[in-house]
């Protein structure tokens, strides 16, 4: 007899809470269209930390925190286990006493997107999926192409024609069926949804299925373990679709509820580019939703998301954590990415440069104190953006 899976899905917006089972190929809430979140029947006990000993340093070492059935093997390329690097020279240059960089560029396919797509493909393939579709600003398309190939299934990828050429080459090299469109990721999202409706392909767009967040949640689980089951004072994160920000905030809440950490939760800060900053505008105006950004423009392709589906969840995390949001110009974020390379040897993507630049600006405003432990996320490898 097949045992029920030990989690359910909860609508992130419906009140009273609307839930459904995890079976099949769930998308968004059937009633209101908001994202589903995974809720587990029981959390791992603090004693379960001992189970981590001897496990491989990948995101799947946290399998008790993830949507895996007993004995189930994930679709994996060894994602996770990325370094948390002290940045003393950058810190000294900018007045931080305890600055760290979480280096996601060392993931398979070169970005943090590997985490979410590994989890999404794992669950969907187990439910019978044989074809996937995704709109991408770049790195998510590379990750889906690789993990679909790893699982022996097909992937259609819609990307803006303006996506960096190296990223497009990577999508093709991993076997993705790449379709280029004029416009931005929102236009690609419309094409992806139409393709899914026509063919039955599983749409793994940001937050249009519930499991990418669970893969991104491992960013927070891993960070806590790397800091000896403590948490930083502040996290500065470059934000496009927002699954990393949402996933980490979910992880920290779950860790504290389970007794694995006892610290105050970190303040979460979102960084966007001035040419596409819907989250910053909504946060500063006190809105609980983002207004789509007209004509989004930035060299940081992953930040070029004009109307994120997870806007409510991102804004909630920023406000609940006591954090905030800041926008930086392309010139400033490009210079900061270069600084990470030349000062600390970290091959930062433009999005990582945005995070560092945002941290510097937040400290200048007094939102972050010099003495605080601050973690800046470099979400991808810089080489993907260079022809």
Number of C-alpha atoms within 10 A of each C-alpha: 3 4 7 11 15 15 19 18 21 20 23 21 16 15 7 7 9 16 17 14 14 20 15 12 16 21 19 18 22 13 9 12 15 20 24 27 23 21 16 17 9 11 15 17 12 12 9 13 13 8 12 13 10 8 10 11 16 18 24 24 19 18 18 19 20 19 24 18 16 11 6 11 12 20 19 21 16 16 25 24 21 20 16 18 15 15 21 17 15 19 17 13 10 17 17 23 19 17 25 21 24 18 24 28 26 18 24 20 27 22 25 29 28 30 30 28 32 30 26 25 28 23 24 21 20 16 14 10 18 18 20 27 28 27 27 27 28 27 27 27 32 29 27 32 30 28 26 25 15 16 16 12 15 21 27 26 26 27 30 22 15 16 22 19 15 14 23 25 14 20 27 16 13 20 17 26 16 18 15 14 16 11 14 23 26 20 15 23 20 13 20 26 21 14 19 19 12 9 12 15 21 28 26 26 22 25 22 21 21 26 28 27 28 27 29 29 26 28 26 21 23 24 22 19 14 15 11 10 15 16 24 20 18 23 24 30 27 31 28 30 24 25 25 29 30 24 25 25 26 21 23 24 13 19 23 14 12 15 13 21 20 13 13 13 20 20 22 24 29 29 28 31 30 18 21 26 30 26 35 22 19 18 22 11 10 11 13 15 21 23 16 16 18 11 11 20 19 19 20 26 23 24 26 28 27 24 22 25 21 23 22 20 21 29 27 17 23 20 16 14 17 15 19 22 25 25 24 21 18 21 12 17 26 21 17 24 24 21 19 22 16 12 13 16 11 21 23 29 31 30 32 35 31 37 33 32 25 29 28 18 17 19 15 14 10 10 16 22 17 18 12 14 18 25 27 27 27 30 30 26 25 22 14 23 19 11 8
